[in-house]
Amino acid sequence: MDVIKELRGKYTTATGIGHCLGISARRVQQLVHEGAIPQPTNGKYSIADSMYKYCQFLRNGLPGEDTLDLDAERAKHEALKRQLTELKLAKEEGRLHDAKQVEMMVGGMLTVFKRRLQAMPHKMAIILQNKTLDEINELLSNEIYAILVELSEYEVTEFIPDGDDDETEPDDDSGEDA
């Protein structure tokens, strides 16, 4: 307590405060700018106030500064782990599919649909020769309906790979250059 009383009312330069705290004069100025050390009065720093505020800064950080809360970080980590586990479970139960698999399945389905539609004019041209307007209408409607039924009954299991691979393996020619 006597040391504090002796230091009250004593002032020094940034270099002097730096020597007391074990830091450079430039760092003292940075800490003043950050609010960790009080502003100097007439270019001089209060030794007692500077040391007190610097100790608070070391203990607590700057006011309003985000400090790392270990419990909050652990809670976030656990929440992310739980979410990842739920996603893996949904994938195993077939409620979640890899975007690449879905893209491949939809692409395959649309390719088959497109080919069937593109083949329809040639196929129907032969059948529709010498038909009445009502017969043409009925035959075209039946063909379109058959194509749509095929699309609705499209089997996707052939496009979903078996196994637990999360990613497709890239094609690699063993990586050797001849």
C-alpha positions in Angstrom: 0.0 0.0 0.0 2.9 2.4 0.7 4.2 1.9 -2.8 0.8 2.9 -4.3 0.7 6.0 -2.1 4.2 6.9 -3.2 3.3 6.4 -6.9 0.2 8.6 -6.7 0.9 11.9 -8.1 4.1 10.7 -9.8 4.3 11.1 -13.6 6.7 9.9 -16.2 7.1 9.7 -20.0 6.0 7.0 -22.4 9.5 5.5 -22.1 9.3 5.5 -18.3 5.9 3.7 -18.4 7.3 1.3 -20.9 10.2 0.5 -18.6 7.8 -0.1 -15.7 5.6 -2.4 -17.7 8.3 -4.1 -19.7 7.1 -2.8 -23.1 8.3 -0.2 -25.6 7.3 3.4 -25.7 5.6 2.8 -29.0 3.5 0.0 -27.5 2.6 2.4 -24.6 1.2 4.8 -27.2 -0.7 2.0 -28.9 -2.2 1.0 -25.6 -3.2 4.6 -25.0 -4.9 4.6 -28.4 -6.7 1.3 -27.5 -7.8 2.7 -24.2 -5.8 0.2 -22.1 -3.6 3.0 -20.5 -5.0 6.5 -19.6 -4.2 9.5 -21.8 -1.2 11.5 -20.7 -1.5 14.9 -19.1 0.9 17.4 -20.6 2.8 14.6 -22.2 3.3 12.7 -18.9 1.7 9.5 -17.7 0.4 8.9 -14.2 2.4 5.9 -13.1 -0.1 4.5 -10.6 -3.1 4.9 -13.0 -1.2 3.5 -16.0 -0.1 0.5 -14.0 -3.6 -0.1 -12.6 -5.3 0.2 -16.1 -2.6 -2.0 -17.7 -3.2 -4.7 -15.1 -6.9 -4.5 -15.7 -6.2 -4.8 -19.5 -4.1 -7.9 -19.0 -6.7 -9.4 -16.7 -9.9 -8.6 -18.6 -9.0 -7.3 -22.1 -10.4 -4.1 -23.4 -13.9 -3.0 -22.5 -16.3 -4.1 -25.2 -13.7 -6.4 -26.7 -15.0 -9.9 -27.6 -13.3 -12.3 -25.3 -13.2 -16.0 -25.9 -15.8 -17.8 -23.7 -14.7 -21.4 -23.5 -18.1 -22.6 -22.4 -19.8 -20.9 -25.3 -17.3 -22.2 -27.8 -17.8 -25.7 -26.4 -21.6 -25.4 -26.7 -21.2 -24.2 -30.3 -18.9 -27.1 -31.1 -21.3 -29.6 -29.5 -24.2 -28.1 -31.5 -22.3 -28.5 -34.7 -21.4 -32.1 -33.8 -25.0 -32.9 -33.1 -26.1 -31.3 -36.4 -23.5 -33.3 -38.3 -24.6 -36.5 -36.6 -28.3 -35.7 -37.5 -27.2 -35.2 -41.2 -25.4 -38.5 -41.2 -28.4 -40.3 -39.7 -30.7 -38.7 -42.3 -28.4 -39.8 -45.0 -28.3 -43.4 -43.7 -32.1 -43.4 -43.4 -32.5 -42.3 -47.0 -34.0 -38.9 -46.1 -30.9 -37.0 -47.3 -29.1 -37.4 -50.5 -25.8 -36.1 -51.8 -26.3 -33.2 -54.3 -24.1 -35.0 -56.9 -26.3 -38.1 -56.7 -29.5 -36.0 -57.0 -28.0 -34.1 -60.0 -27.1 -37.4 -61.7 -30.5 -38.9 -61.0 -32.4 -35.9 -62.3 -30.1 -35.6 -65.3 -30.6 -39.2 -66.2 -34.3 -39.0 -65.8 -34.5 -35.8 -68.0 -32.3 -37.4 -70.6 -34.6 -40.4 -71.0 -37.6 -38.1 -71.1 -36.0 -35.8 -73.7 -35.1 -38.8 -75.9 -38.6 -40.2 -75.7 -40.1 -36.8 -76.7 -37.6 -36.4 -79.6 -38.4 -39.8 -80.9 -42.2 -39.2 -80.8 -42.6 -37.3 -84.1 -40.8 -40.0 -86.2 -42.7 -42.8 -84.4 -46.0 -41.1 -84.7 -45.6 -39.9 -88.3 -45.9 -43.4 -89.6 -48.8 -44.3 -87.3 -50.8 -41.2 -88.0 -50.8 -41.5 -91.8 -54.3 -41.6 -93.3 -56.0 -41.0 -89.8 -58.8 -38.7 -89.0 -58.4 -35.7 -86.8 -60.1 -37.4 -83.9 -57.9 -40.5 -84.3 -54.7 -38.4 -84.5 -55.7 -36.5 -81.4 -56.4 -39.7 -79.4 -53.2 -41.4 -80.6 -51.0 -38.4 -79.7 -52.7 -38.0 -76.4 -52.1 -41.7 -75.6 -48.4 -41.4 -76.6 -47.9 -38.3 -74.5 -49.7 -39.9 -71.6 -47.5 -43.1 -71.9 -44.3 -40.9 -71.9 -45.5 -39.0 -68.8 -46.4 -42.3 -67.0 -42.9 -43.6 -67.8 -41.4 -40.4 -66.3 -43.5 -40.7 -63.2 -42.5 -44.3 -62.6 -38.8 -43.6 -63.3 -36.6 -45.9 -61.1 -33.9 -43.9 -59.4 -32.1 -46.6 -57.5 -29.8 -47.4 -60.3 -28.3 -43.9 -60.0 -27.7 -44.0 -56.2 -24.4 -45.7 -55.6 -24.0 -48.3 -52.9 -21.4 -47.9 -50.1 -20.5 -45.2 -47.6 -18.4 -43.0 -49.9 -19.3 -39.4 -49.3 -17.5 -38.2 -52.4 -16.9 -39.7 -55.7 -13.3 -40.7 -56.4 -11.7 -38.7 -59.2 -10.3 -40.7 -62.1 -6.6 -40.9 -61.8 -4.1 -42.6 -64.1 -1.9 -43.6 -61.1 -0.4 -40.1 -61.2 2.7 -41.2 -63.1 4.0 -39.3 -66.1 5.7 -41.4 -68.7 
